[in-house]
Structure formats: structure tokens, C-alpha cells
Amino acid sequence: MDKTRQSIASSIPIFDAISQIARENANGVAIEALSGETCTFGSLVERAEMQARGLHALGVGAGHCVAVYCKTSISYASLILAVCRLGASYVPILNNFDLEARRRAFQMAQPVLVVHDGVRSYSSFGRPAVEIRALIEPTSDRGPPPRPDAEHVFRKLWSSGSTGGSKLIGWTQGKLLKERLRWQNHVGLRGSDRYFCKHTLDVAHATDLHLFSALLSGATCILDDVHAGDAALWETMADWRPTVMSALPEHYRDWLRHYRANGTRLPGTLRLAMCGGTYVSPETAADVADGLGFRLRQIYGSTEFGLAMISEESAGDLVLVNGVGARLEPLSQGTAGNLGHLILISDCTSEGYLGDADEHAAAFRGEEYGTGDVAEMVSPKTYRIVGRTKELLNVGGRITTTSMVDRRIQAELRLQNFATVVDPRSSESVTVFVDQPPGTPVEEERLQRRITAATEPLGLKPSIVFLHPFPYTEVGKPDKAVLRQKLATPVNMRLNCRELGRGFPLVILPGLCLTDAIFEPLIDLIQDEYRLLLIDLPGHGQNQSLPPEVTAGPGIIDRFCDGIYSLLAERGIEKFAVMGVSLGATVAYALATGRHADQISALVSIEQTPFLLADDGWGHAAFGTLTREGAQQILAGLATDSGEFSRQIIAASLLEATRIDKALKGRIVRSSAACDPRAMAALLADALSQDWRPGLQGATRNVMLVHGSQSAVYPTNVGSWLSENWDVKALLQLKTGGHLPFIDEPVMFSNTVKAFLKSTCGDQNDEH
């Protein structure tokens, strides 16, 4: 197989190159999946040819693009080859893309067809869609597709987005094939190797370092289900007999922790363990060598450029791959010694950023690519990466990078899951975000003191923020774009709260353009048994006077959740139940899946859908049919006539058949009309971007759904859909209830909710 690989011409299409290997090794195992499925080279090429015919029958040809919503699988791997066979291209729609990111992806990539696996939820934006398994079923065949050349862009992948927004990157088959063969020859990969892939096939770390490297070597690629837990994987790792793998530092650290705790067998077959995507500390390298018995070799590259460097020693300095050139460009901030902006040079890189001429021009100049990294030249072919050009710190005239800060913290504290971000308001300030599950204030204060002490020699006094869950990119690196957004918007939202009753704490959240006045018919029925904390949304009711800089801008729901937890902590509340209506229920979802999720004993969701828009045939949108265009009209209307929006919300929320005390109705109407339109727009825009259809990951299982059959806001049977697709304990469908069913049927509502809370929160009432 090694001779076959060496004979491959770098100018042919990738499908032809792998077909050439398959002719020599038809019965060799090309791919194994942890599910137990295997695929030989012969059957892989045959499957890809069938998928190519299926795509061709649906109108996909050379130059067309296919959008992919698939989990990692053998079928996904063969689909990539099928696209190569057609001379078409594919664009993965990443699992962490929200609706807006998906829409942007479609606008940039212009796919003509959507391929999904029947598992992931997907948006097609009017394009035809097909399940991946249907591509190999008999269909009207247009005959064999024509043979393409190697110069078409065959894939459109996303930059990691770990340091900025994701950009779309195009590669032709010919250049990628040449780059892969160059890498394989430099590293000495063999046809007898077994590549273990612990990354989603949506990213280049999986396709280039594992799938293509294995297939083009005549070797075997082992695909992990990246959405499954790691414990079972490390238990059986030795059984898979891997010889080559590349993973992030945290993957190796997790493996080491599992090994130390369980003493499972280690694979003595692993000869090349690579680590890329982020800095590998000497401490991590030493721990892995001592504990797992193999040395980590750090690699350096990017989706834009390909693989550029690899360390000769464990976590040592990086040496250029044969055929790759480099130079250092002076930094605008001015530096001393051998520091500069690292420019890589190659004749086989990507086509650059698609649809973004400014970003492309800034990074690509002929065969040169500006990496955005600051490097130190150790020797003419050896470099040391010290940080990002956009993350330089000027502390007292001395240039430092966030990577230097990270290394200092790692060395002093052995802390691993964190990220340092430059404060956008000052190049002399940093914030250290730590992935830390909830702990006692004493533990967090101790960690803060240690981080401060570790960074003091650098002249820094960092702000320290604990986050859980922590934002990571699809590859697994800290998502600094999200972290920077948290810095760019105010995080302190000091809230007011109306507290009544005694017993187990129950946080109650009204909906958009509504205040706690709506709960007055309910309060007398439950306050004898529960400590009620009624918290209005930002810009509403008691929290109407919050300043505009707090109630506007992105991420308002997350910031509201932070404010709620701060308020509860001030009142000594650690465990509580939460009940939200409409958009208040969306806030409850965010609370229940956030960093302090273990503090929530039960959740009552009243009259809310998991997704507000009717995009792509979703049948349970707000008002039944709310489209994105309709939502934009509502947002625009809030800026010009928020009173009309208030009147519409009240009309849709209060049933004419329900007799409401006139004084109460007056309070509801007046408090609704007084809500801040800027806050309402920010809340609605944030909620529109959220898709909770996959469920409440990590939340309590004590979930109760309440829906009114007469609701004008959610007129479809969304409660039944949720009870079938979410893990919930109870569904209450009130036949004569509307959008505020606790007003329409207060006794039935209160009795049922109290029984649910008693069954889930037990006798905890006595503790408060």
C-alpha cells in the first residue's frame, strides 16, 4: 500500500486517488466505527459511487454545493467522497450553529440540496432535503455522472471561530491531495496504521489528520461518536489498537484522569500521538508521558493552510514540514529579538475565505498566508508560537500575549480548562474565564487569589469569571468569540424581586410585555406552601428602571439568568424550583441548563414553544405561523409603536370568556404598556435565536408542561409534541385555558402544580 500511495499523482481528484488504492486493497478495512460497523476500501468506493448517483439524480453536479447535517458515521465519510466524485462541494452545518448562523451559512455557501441523517434537527431554507440513507436506495438514475477535474472547490469548511467569528474556507481537490501527501511523507505514515479519530467529520481536524490521511495511505480510520461520553471510550481504547491519533490537550488529560481512576489497559500500539488546536503545556506533556506512556508531538496548522509544523520532541519547538516555508513580519506594536507575525508559504493551500474579500486580502497574498500568530524563530526552520496578534497586551511598555498568561497559570496552578481574553476596552487588562462547576464561595475565592498571584509577575491584575457550561467550539477549543461578547456587554444586572409566603423557594417569571401582576389570582392559592420570588423581566415592572446599557444588546437572557442567581445568592437560596410563562419559560430553560443547573429541583414551563419561528415547516411557532419576516416586523414595530404591541399581547393573552376583576385587568394593561421597548426588543431577538427542540441538556428531569387549549399565542398542540420529544414528568392541558391558564383555571392549575412540586421537591419546604 505504501508503494501505491507513492505512485498517486497529486493532480488527480481525491475520489480517483482513493479508488486507485481500493483497486489494490479492495478487501482492506478502510473505516471502523465504534458502533461496530466496518467498511472495506472496495465497499467504501462502491457506496460513494452510489451516493454520487443519488445526488446526481437530485440535480447535484459539478460546481453545486450540498449542505450537510450529519453526525459522524461511515455514511458521512462516503458522502464526502461522493461529492468529490461529482466535482461538487459540501458545507457542514455545525451542531452549535443557531438559526441565524445557519441562515448565514446558506447565504454564503449557496447549497442546492440538504443532506441530513434523520437524527439532527435541520433547517433547509426552502432547499430540497434528503436523508443520507435514501441516497443509496433505487431512484430515477440519470446515468453515471461525468468525471470532474481536480480544480473544483470540493469543500467549504468553517474556521474554528475560537478567536473570532467563523469564516468559510474553500479547498480544491488537487491542492488538498498534494498537501495531504506532503504531510504523510514528512511524518512517515504507513499503510498498516490505524488512525483513531475523536473529532466530528464537520471539521478539518477529522477529515485531514485522520480520514484522508488514513484512506490515502491505505490504512484504517476508526471513527468515534463524538457526541457520546468518553468514559466507555477510554475503557476500550486498547481494544481498537490505534497507532496514530491527534486530539486536543483536554482529551489526553481526560484519558489520563480516567486511567488513574480506573487502571484500564493502555494501547501499546500507539506510535504517533499528536496534539494540536491549542498550546500543549510542558506539564500536560510530562503528565501524559508519565501516566499513559507515550510522548505527545505538538502539531501546528489551520483549516486555511493545512499542516505546517510538528515538534520533534514532546511539546517542544515546532519544525516546518518539508515543502512549507515561513518568515516573520514585524509587529505593529514593536518587538525585540526574533518575535514577529508568522507568515507561512506553500503552493498547496486553500482558496481562502469565500465571500469575504476584506478578510481574504488581509490573510492571503499569493502563496503566503498570514496566520495571525506571534512566533519566535528558534532556527531557520524551527519556531515557537507565543500568542495571537489580536491578543497582544501592552503592560507598562512590555509586550505580552494571552498565551503567555495561560502558560503561567498552567505552570503555577496546573489549571487546564480556562481561557484568557483581552478586555476590548483596554489592551492592558485581561479576563480569565474558568470552566468551573459550581463550588462554594470559599473555593472560588481561593482560586481567584491563586490566579491573581500567578499573573502578578506579568504586571497584570486580571478579572476572573467562573462559567459552567463553558463555551467551546465544535472542535473543542474555548470559544473566545463568545467570551469576548460576554465582555463587550454589561454583565451586572441588579434585579428587584417581590417576595411572598414561606416554604420551599419558587422563582416565578412572567412573559414578554407582562409583569408579575398576571399572577395575582394564583398567589393566594400557593403562598401558604411556597416562598414565592416574583421576578420581572429586564425593563419590565419592578425591573423597569434598569439602565439602557443593561437592557439592550445581545445575550440579555444569559445576563438576566446571572442576575437571578446573584439575587438568590444574596438571599441565601441554594435550592429552588422555577416556573415561567411564555418567554419567562425560555428564561427558565436557560436557568435549568446553565452553570447552576444543579440548584434547580423542578421546572414548570407554562405556554411556551421550544422554537418561535415557522421556518422549515416547524408546526408549533408563535401564533401558529410566525415567520422570520413577521418577527422582524414585530421588532421594528417595538421601536415605533410599542403600545400597539402591548395591546396585541394583552388581547392574545386574556380570554374574553374569563371574567377578570376590572381593577386587576387595569393593572395588567397599565404595567404592560409601561414596559421598556428596547428591553422587549432585546429579549425577543435573543429568544428568536434559541432552539430548544433537542431538549434541556443537563437540566433536572423534574419538568412539568402546562398549556391552554384555547391559547391564541400557541394555538397548536405544542404540549403534546414536547411531552413526546422531551424528558418530562407531567403535562397539564387545560381545556378552557388560554395563554395565561392560571388566570382562566386557577384552582385546577394551582392544585396540579402544587402536587407536582410536592412530588419532586418533597419535604424540602421545611428547610426554608
C-alpha positions in Angstrom: 0.0 0.0 0.0 2.9 2.4 0.7 4.1 1.9 -2.9 0.6 2.6 -4.2 0.4 5.8 -2.2 3.7 7.0 -3.5 2.5 6.4 -7.1 -0.5 8.6 -6.7 -0.4 11.8 -8.8 -1.2 14.9 -6.8 -3.2 16.4 -9.7 -6.0 13.8 -9.8 -9.3 14.1 -8.0 -9.4 12.7 -4.5 -12.0 10.1 -5.4 -9.8 8.7 -8.2 -6.8 8.6 -5.8 -8.7 6.5 -3.2 -10.2 4.4 -6.0 -6.7 3.6 -7.1 -5.9 2.4 -3.6 -9.1 0.4 -3.4 -8.2 -1.5 -6.6 -5.0 -2.7 -4.9 -6.6 -3.3 -1.5 -10.4 -3.9 -2.1 -10.8 -6.1 1.0 -8.7 -4.0 3.3 -10.7 -2.3 6.1 -10.9 1.4 5.3 -13.2 2.6 8.2 -14.3 1.2 11.5 -16.9 2.8 13.7 -17.2 2.4 17.5 -20.7 1.2 16.8 -19.1 -2.0 15.3 -19.8 -1.2 11.7 -16.9 -1.7 9.3 -16.3 -0.8 5.6 -13.7 -2.1 3.2 -12.0 0.1 0.6 -14.0 -1.7 -2.1 -17.3 -1.2 -0.4 -16.4 2.4 0.5 -15.8 3.4 -3.1 -18.9 1.5 -4.2 -21.0 3.2 -1.6 -19.7 6.6 -2.5 -20.4 5.9 -6.2 -24.0 5.0 -5.3 -24.4 8.2 -3.2 -22.9 10.2 -6.1 -25.6 8.7 -8.4 -28.3 9.5 -5.9 -27.1 13.1 -5.6 -26.8 13.4 -9.4 -30.4 12.2 -9.7 -31.5 15.0 -7.4 -29.8 17.6 -9.7 -26.4 17.9 -8.0 -23.5 18.3 -10.4 -20.1 19.9 -10.8 -19.9 23.3 -9.1 -23.0 22.7 -6.9 -22.9 22.7 -3.1 -24.6 20.3 -0.7 -25.4 21.3 2.9 -24.8 18.5 5.5 -26.5 17.9 8.8 -25.0 14.6 9.9 -23.4 13.0 12.9 -20.0 11.3 12.3 -20.6 8.0 10.5 -19.3 5.8 7.7 -22.1 7.1 5.5 -20.9 10.7 6.2 -17.4 9.7 5.2 -18.5 8.1 1.9 -20.7 11.2 1.2 -17.6 13.4 1.3 -16.1 11.1 -1.4 -19.4 11.1 -3.4 -19.2 14.9 -3.5 -15.6 14.6 -4.7 -16.8 12.1 -7.4 -19.3 14.7 -8.7 -16.9 17.7 -8.7 -19.4 19.3 -6.3 -18.8 20.7 -2.8 -20.2 20.2 0.6 -20.6 22.6 3.6 -21.2 21.1 7.1 -23.8 23.0 9.2 -22.1 22.8 12.6 -24.0 21.3 15.5 -23.6 24.6 17.5 -25.0 26.8 14.8 -28.1 28.6 15.9 -30.8 29.6 13.4 -29.0 32.9 12.4 -25.7 31.1 11.9 -27.4 28.5 9.7 -29.1 31.2 7.7 -25.7 33.0 7.2 -24.1 29.7 6.2 -26.7 29.1 3.5 -26.3 32.7 2.2 -22.5 32.2 1.9 -22.3 28.7 0.6 -25.5 28.7 -1.6 -26.3 24.9 -1.3 -28.8 23.4 -3.8 -29.6 20.4 -1.6 -29.7 19.5 2.1 -28.5 16.0 3.2 -29.4 15.0 6.8 -29.1 11.9 8.8 -32.7 11.8 10.3 -31.2 12.4 13.8 -30.1 16.1 13.9 -32.6 18.8 13.5 -32.1 20.8 10.4 -33.1 23.9 8.5 -33.3 23.9 4.7 -34.5 27.5 4.0 -36.5 26.3 1.0 -34.0 23.9 -0.4 -35.0 20.3 -1.1 -33.8 17.8 1.6 -32.9 14.1 1.5 -32.0 11.7 4.3 -28.5 10.3 3.7 -29.6 6.7 3.6 -32.0 7.4 0.8 -29.1 8.3 -1.5 -28.2 4.7 -2.0 -31.8 3.5 -2.5 -33.0 2.8 -6.0 -34.1 6.0 -7.7 -34.5 7.5 -11.2 -31.0 7.4 -12.4 -29.6 9.9 -14.9 -26.7 7.6 -15.6 -23.1 7.8 -14.4 -22.1 11.4 -13.5 -19.4 12.9 -15.7 -15.8 12.7 -14.4 -14.7 16.1 -12.9 -11.2 17.6 -12.8 -9.3 18.3 -9.6 -9.7 22.1 -9.7 -13.2 22.5 -8.4 -13.7 23.7 -4.8 -15.0 20.5 -3.2 -15.5 21.5 0.4 -16.4 24.6 2.3 -15.3 24.3 5.9 -15.6 26.8 8.8 -12.7 28.3 10.6 -12.8 27.2 14.2 -14.1 30.6 15.4 -12.2 30.2 18.6 -10.6 33.7 18.2 -13.2 35.4 16.1 -16.4 34.7 14.0 -16.3 31.6 11.8 -15.2 32.2 8.2 -15.9 29.9 5.2 -12.9 28.3 3.6 -12.7 26.7 0.2 -10.3 23.9 -0.9 -9.9 22.3 -4.3 -9.3 18.6 -4.5 -5.9 18.9 -6.3 -4.4 21.2 -3.7 -5.7 19.2 -0.7 -4.4 15.9 -2.2 -1.0 17.4 -2.7 -0.9 18.9 0.8 -2.0 15.6 2.4 0.6 13.5 0.5 3.3 16.1 1.5 2.3 15.7 5.2 2.2 11.9 5.1 5.6 11.7 3.5 7.1 14.1 6.1 5.6 12.3 9.1 6.1 8.7 7.8 2.6 7.4 7.8 2.1 3.7 6.8 -0.5 1.6 5.2 -0.5 -0.6 8.3 -1.5 2.3 10.6 -4.8 2.6 12.4 -5.9 6.2 12.8 -8.2 7.0 15.8 -10.4 10.0 15.1 -12.0 11.7 18.1 -13.5 14.7 16.2 -16.6 15.3 14.2 -16.2 15.0 10.4 -17.6 18.5 10.2 -14.0 19.8 10.8 -10.6 19.6 9.1 -9.0 18.1 12.2 -11.1 14.9 11.5 -11.0 14.8 7.7 -7.4 15.9 7.1 -5.5 14.5 10.0 -7.5 11.2 10.2 -9.9 10.3 7.4 -7.9 11.5 4.3 -4.6 10.6 5.8 -5.8 7.1 6.5 -7.5 6.5 3.2 -4.7 7.9 1.1 -2.3 5.6 3.0 -4.4 2.5 2.5 -4.7 2.5 6.3 -7.8 2.2 8.6 -9.6 5.1 10.1 -11.5 4.5 13.4 -14.5 6.9 13.9 -15.6 7.8 17.4 -19.1 9.0 18.1 -18.1 12.5 19.3 -21.5 13.1 20.9 -21.2 10.1 23.2 -19.5 10.1 26.6 -15.8 9.5 26.9 -15.7 7.0 29.8 -16.7 4.0 27.8 -14.2 5.0 25.1 -11.2 5.1 27.4 -12.3 1.8 28.9 -12.0 0.1 25.5 -9.3 2.2 23.8 -6.7 -0.7 23.9 -9.1 -2.9 22.0 -9.1 -0.6 19.0 -5.3 -0.9 18.7 -4.7 2.7 17.4 -1.3 3.6 16.1 -1.9 7.2 15.1 -4.2 9.8 16.6 -4.5 13.5 17.1 -6.6 15.2 19.8 -6.8 18.3 22.0 -4.8 18.5 25.2 -8.0 18.1 27.3 -8.8 14.8 25.6 -5.4 13.4 26.7 -5.9 14.9 30.2 -9.3 13.3 30.4 -7.9 9.9 29.3 -5.2 10.3 31.9 -7.7 11.0 34.7 -9.8 8.0 33.7 -6.7 5.8 33.6 -5.6 6.9 37.1 -9.1 6.4 38.5 -9.8 3.0 36.8 -6.4 1.5 35.9 -7.7 0.3 32.4 -5.4 -1.2 29.8 -3.4 1.2 27.6 -2.8 0.6 23.9 0.8 -0.3 23.5 0.3 0.1 19.7 0.2 4.0 19.7 3.3 5.2 18.0 2.3 8.7 16.9 0.2 10.7 19.4 -0.3 14.2 18.1 -1.8 17.2 19.8 -3.0 20.3 18.1 -5.5 23.1 18.0 -4.1 24.9 21.1 -1.0 25.2 23.2 0.4 22.0 24.8 2.0 22.8 28.1 5.1 21.0 29.3 3.1 19.9 32.3 0.5 18.2 30.2 3.2 16.6 28.0 5.1 15.3 31.1 1.9 14.0 32.7 0.8 12.1 29.6 4.3 10.6 29.2 4.5 9.5 32.8 0.9 8.3 33.1 0.0 7.0 29.7 3.4 6.0 28.4 3.7 7.9 25.2 5.0 11.3 24.1 2.8 14.0 22.6 4.0 15.7 19.5 2.5 19.1 19.0 1.3 20.0 15.5 0.6 23.4 14.1 -1.7 24.2 11.2 -5.1 25.6 10.3 -8.2 24.8 8.2 -7.0 27.7 5.9 -3.4 26.5 5.3 -3.2 22.8 6.2 -0.5 21.2 8.4 2.7 23.4 8.7 4.8 22.2 11.6 5.3 19.4 14.1 7.5 19.1 17.1 10.3 16.6 17.1 10.3 16.3 20.8 7.3 16.1 23.2 5.7 19.5 23.3 8.9 21.0 22.0 9.6 23.7 19.4 7.9 23.3 16.0 9.7 22.3 12.9 8.5 23.2 9.4 7.1 20.4 7.2 9.2 19.7 4.2 7.9 22.0 1.4 6.5 24.6 3.7 8.2 28.0 4.1 7.9 30.7 6.7 9.0 34.2 7.6 8.3 36.7 10.4 6.7 40.0 9.7 7.3 42.9 12.1 4.5 43.6 14.6 2.9 47.0 14.6 3.3 47.2 18.4 7.1 46.9 18.0 9.1 43.9 19.4 12.6 42.9 20.2 14.5 39.8 19.3 13.1 37.2 16.9 9.4 37.8 17.6 7.1 38.6 14.7 3.8 37.8 12.9 4.2 34.3 11.4 3.7 34.1 7.6 3.5 30.6 6.1 4.3 29.9 2.5 3.1 27.0 0.4 1.9 26.2 -3.2 -0.9 24.0 -1.9 -3.2 25.9 0.4 -6.9 26.7 0.4 -8.6 29.1 -1.9 -9.0 31.3 1.1 -12.1 32.9 2.6 -15.2 32.6 0.4 -17.5 35.6 0.2 -15.3 37.8 2.4 -12.9 39.8 0.2 -11.5 42.0 3.0 -10.7 39.1 5.3 -9.2 37.2 2.4 -7.0 40.1 1.3 -5.8 40.6 4.9 -4.7 36.9 5.3 -3.8 35.6 1.8 -1.1 37.1 -0.5 -0.3 34.6 -3.3 1.3 31.6 -1.7 1.7 33.4 1.6 -0.8 33.1 4.5 -0.8 35.4 7.5 -1.5 33.1 10.4 -2.4 35.8 12.9 0.0 34.2 15.4 3.0 35.8 17.0 6.1 33.4 16.8 9.7 33.4 17.8 12.2 32.0 15.4 14.5 29.5 17.1 16.4 28.5 14.0 15.7 28.9 10.2 13.2 26.0 10.2 12.1 26.0 13.9 9.6 28.3 15.6 7.9 28.7 18.9 4.3 30.1 18.9 3.8 32.7 21.7 0.3 34.0 21.0 -2.2 35.8 18.7 -1.5 39.2 17.1 -5.0 40.3 18.2 -4.4 39.2 21.8 -1.3 41.3 22.5 -1.0 43.1 25.8 1.0 46.2 26.4 1.7 46.2 30.1 3.9 49.1 31.1 5.5 49.2 27.7 6.2 45.4 27.7 4.6 43.2 25.1 2.8 40.1 26.5 0.3 37.7 24.9 -2.7 35.9 26.4 -0.9 32.6 25.6 1.9 33.7 27.9 -0.7 34.4 30.6 -2.2 31.0 30.0 1.2 29.2 30.3 1.9 31.0 33.5 -1.4 29.9 35.0 -1.0 26.3 33.8 2.5 26.1 35.2 1.6 27.6 38.6 -1.9 26.1 39.2 -2.0 23.1 36.8 -5.3 24.6 35.8 -6.5 23.4 32.4 -10.0 24.3 31.3 -9.8 28.1 31.1 -9.2 30.9 28.6 -7.6 34.4 28.9 -9.2 37.2 26.9 -8.1 40.7 26.3 -10.6 43.3 27.6 -11.9 45.1 24.5 -11.9 48.3 26.4 -8.2 48.2 27.4 -5.1 46.5 26.0 -3.6 46.4 29.5 -6.5 44.4 31.0 -7.4 40.7 30.8 -10.2 38.5 32.0 -9.6 34.9 32.9 -12.7 32.7 32.2 -12.6 29.4 34.1 -14.6 26.3 33.3 -15.6 25.6 36.9 -18.7 23.8 38.1 -20.5 25.5 40.9 -18.4 25.5 44.1 -18.5 27.2 47.5 -17.6 30.9 47.6 -14.5 29.9 49.7 -13.3 27.6 46.9 -13.8 30.2 44.2 -12.1 33.0 46.3 -9.1 30.7 46.8 -8.8 30.0 43.1 -9.1 33.7 42.4 -6.3 34.5 44.8 -4.0 31.9 43.2 -4.7 33.1 39.6 -4.0 36.7 40.7 -0.7 35.6 42.3 0.3 33.7 39.2 -0.2 36.6 36.9 1.2 39.3 39.2 4.8 38.9 37.8 3.5 39.8 34.4 2.2 43.1 35.8 -1.5 42.0 35.5 -4.5 42.1 37.8 -7.0 40.0 35.9 -10.7 39.9 36.3 -11.8 36.3 36.9 -15.1 34.9 35.8 -16.4 31.3 36.5 -18.5 29.8 33.8 -20.4 26.5 33.5 -21.3 25.3 31.0 -18.3 26.8 29.2 -18.4 27.8 25.6 -16.3 25.6 23.3 -16.1 25.5 19.5 -17.2 22.4 17.6 -13.5 21.3 17.6 -13.4 21.6 21.4 -11.3 24.8 21.9 -12.5 27.6 24.2 -14.8 29.8 22.1 -13.1 33.2 22.6 -15.6 34.9 20.3 -18.4 34.1 22.7 -16.2 35.0 25.7 -15.3 38.4 24.2 -19.0 39.0 23.6 -19.6 38.5 27.3 -17.0 41.2 28.0 -18.5 43.6 25.4 -21.9 43.6 27.1 -22.7 44.5 30.7 -22.9 41.5 33.0 -24.2 43.0 36.2 -27.9 43.1 36.2 -29.1 44.0 39.7 -32.7 42.9 39.9 -35.7 43.7 42.1 -37.9 40.9 43.4 -41.3 40.7 45.1 -41.2 38.0 47.8 -44.3 36.4 49.4 -45.1 33.4 51.5 -42.9 30.8 53.2 -41.7 27.3 52.3 -39.6 25.9 49.5 -38.4 28.7 47.2 -40.3 29.0 43.9 -39.0 31.6 41.4 -41.8 32.9 39.1 -41.1 34.6 35.8 -43.7 36.5 33.7 -43.6 36.6 29.9 -42.7 39.3 27.4 -44.7 42.6 27.8 -46.2 41.2 31.0 -45.4 41.7 34.7 -46.0 39.8 38.0 -49.5 41.4 38.1 -50.7 38.5 36.0 -50.0 36.1 38.9 -52.3 37.8 41.4 -55.1 35.2 41.0 -52.6 32.5 41.8 -50.6 34.0 44.7 -53.3 33.4 47.4 -53.6 29.8 46.3 -49.9 28.8 46.7 -48.2 31.3 49.0 -49.1 29.4 52.2 -46.9 26.5 51.0 -44.1 28.1 49.0 -41.8 31.0 49.3 -42.6 32.9 46.1 -40.0 35.1 44.4 -41.7 37.0 41.5 -39.0 38.5 39.2 -40.0 40.6 36.3 -38.0 40.5 33.1 -35.4 43.3 32.4 -37.2 46.5 31.5 -40.5 45.2 32.9 -42.4 46.1 36.1 -40.1 46.2 39.2 -37.1 46.0 36.9 -38.3 48.7 34.5 -35.7 51.3 35.7 -32.6 49.3 34.7 -30.3 51.5 32.6 -30.4 51.1 28.8 -26.9 49.7 28.6 -28.0 46.7 30.7 -31.3 46.0 29.0 -30.1 46.3 25.4 -27.7 44.2 23.3 -27.1 40.5 22.7 -27.1 37.9 25.4 -29.7 39.6 27.6 -31.3 36.3 28.7 -28.0 34.9 29.9 -27.3 38.1 31.7 -30.7 38.0 33.3 -30.0 34.5 34.5 -26.8 35.7 36.1 -28.8 38.5 37.8 -31.3 36.0 39.1 -28.6 33.7 40.6 -26.9 36.8 42.2 -30.3 37.8 43.7 -30.9 34.3 45.1 -27.4 34.1 46.5 -27.9 37.3 48.4 -31.0 35.8 50.0 -29.2 32.6 50.9 -31.2 30.4 48.5 -29.3 27.4 47.1 -32.1 25.1 46.0 -35.3 26.3 44.3 -38.0 25.5 41.8 -38.7 27.7 38.8 -41.9 28.5 37.0 -42.0 30.6 33.8 -44.7 31.6 31.4 -44.1 32.2 27.7 -40.7 34.0 27.3 -40.3 33.6 31.1 -40.3 29.8 30.4 -37.4 30.4 27.9 -35.5 32.1 30.7 -36.3 29.0 32.9 -34.8 26.8 30.2 -31.6 28.8 30.3 -31.5 28.7 34.1 -32.1 25.0 34.1 -29.2 24.2 31.7 -26.7 26.8 32.9 -23.8 26.8 35.3 -26.0 26.4 38.4 -28.4 23.9 37.0 -28.0 21.6 40.0 -29.7 24.2 42.2 -33.0 23.7 40.4 -35.2 21.0 41.8 -38.1 21.3 39.4 -39.2 23.4 36.4 -42.8 24.3 35.4 -43.0 25.6 31.8 -46.2 27.4 31.0 -47.3 28.1 27.5 -44.0 28.1 25.5 -42.7 26.5 22.3 -39.1 25.4 22.0 -38.7 27.4 18.8 -40.6 30.5 18.0 -40.4 30.6 14.1 -42.3 28.6 11.5 -39.1 28.2 9.4 -38.6 24.9 7.6 -42.1 23.6 8.3 -42.0 23.8 12.1 -45.6 23.5 13.1 -45.6 25.0 16.6 -44.4 28.5 16.0 -45.6 31.5 18.0 -49.2 32.5 16.9 -49.0 29.2 14.8 -47.3 30.7 11.8 -44.8 33.4 12.9 -42.1 33.7 10.2 -38.8 35.4 10.4 -40.1 38.3 8.3 -43.1 38.6 10.7 -40.7 38.6 13.7 -38.6 41.4 12.1 -41.8 43.4 11.7 -42.6 43.0 15.4 -39.1 44.1 16.3 -39.4 47.1 14.0 -42.8 47.9 15.5 -41.5 47.9 19.0 -39.2 50.8 18.1 -42.1 52.9 16.6 -45.2 51.9 18.5 -44.7 49.6 21.5 -48.2 50.5 22.7 -49.7 48.6 19.8 -47.6 45.6 20.6 -48.7 45.8 24.2 -52.4 45.9 23.2 -51.9 42.8 20.9 -50.2 40.8 23.6 -52.9 41.6 26.1 -55.6 40.7 23.6 -53.9 37.4 22.8 -53.3 36.5 26.4 -56.6 37.2 28.1 -59.6 35.2 27.1 -62.9 37.0 26.7 -64.7 34.1 28.3 -62.8 34.5 31.5 -64.1 37.1 33.9 -61.3 39.1 35.3 -61.6 41.7 38.1 -61.6 45.1 36.4 -59.0 46.5 38.8 -56.7 43.6 38.1 -57.2 43.9 34.4 -56.3 47.6 34.6 -53.1 46.8 36.5 -52.1 44.2 33.9 -52.8 46.6 31.0 -51.0 49.5 32.6 -47.9 47.6 33.6 -47.7 46.0 30.1 -47.9 49.4 28.4 -45.1 50.7 30.6 -42.6 48.0 29.6 -39.3 49.3 28.1 -39.5 48.7 24.3 -35.7 48.4 24.0 -35.6 45.7 26.6 -38.5 43.9 24.9 -36.8 44.0 21.5 -33.5 42.6 23.0 -35.4 39.8 24.8 -37.4 38.9 21.8 -34.4 38.9 19.5 -32.5 36.7 21.9 -35.4 34.3 22.2 -35.8 34.1 18.4 -32.2 32.8 18.1 -32.8 30.0 20.5 -33.8 26.5 19.5 -34.7 24.2 22.4 -36.2 21.4 20.3 -33.3 19.0 21.1 -34.3 19.2 24.8 -33.0 20.6 28.0 -29.5 19.1 28.2 -28.2 18.8 31.7 -31.4 20.0 33.3 -33.4 18.5 36.1 -35.8 15.7 34.9 -38.5 17.1 37.1 -40.2 19.1 34.3 -43.9 19.9 34.1 -45.5 21.4 31.0 -48.7 23.4 31.2 -50.7 24.5 28.1 -54.0 26.1 27.4 -56.2 24.6 24.7 -57.7 28.0 23.9 -54.3 29.8 23.6 -54.1 32.4 20.8 -50.3 32.7 21.3 -49.6 29.0 20.9 -52.7 27.6 19.1 -51.2 24.3 18.1 -50.7 21.2 20.2 -47.2 22.0 21.2 -47.6 20.5 24.6 -48.1 17.0 23.2 -45.0 17.5 20.9 -42.9 18.4 23.9 -44.1 15.6 26.1 -43.2 13.1 23.3 -39.8 14.6 22.5 -38.6 15.9 25.8 -37.9 14.0 29.1 -40.7 15.4 31.2 -42.6 14.2 34.3 -46.1 15.7 33.6 -48.2 17.5 31.0 -51.3 19.6 32.1 -53.5 20.6 29.2 -56.3 22.9 30.4 -59.2 22.7 28.1 -60.7 26.1 28.9 -57.3 27.8 29.5 -55.7 30.3 27.2 -52.2 31.7 27.2 -52.4 32.5 30.9 -54.2 29.4 32.1 -53.6 30.1 35.8 -56.0 33.1 35.3 -58.6 31.0 33.4 -58.5 27.9 35.6 -56.6 29.0 38.8 -57.8 26.2 41.1 -57.1 23.3 38.7 -53.8 24.9 37.9 -52.6 25.5 41.5 -53.7 22.1 42.7 -51.9 20.3 39.9 -48.7 22.4 40.2 -48.6 22.0 44.0 -49.0 18.3 43.7 -46.2 18.2 41.2 -43.9 20.3 43.3 -44.6 18.2 46.4 -43.7 15.0 44.5 -40.5 16.5 43.1 -39.3 18.8 45.8 -40.5 16.5 48.6 -40.4 17.8 52.2 -37.7 20.4 51.4 -40.3 23.0 52.3 -39.5 22.5 55.9 -35.9 23.6 55.3 -36.8 27.2 54.2 
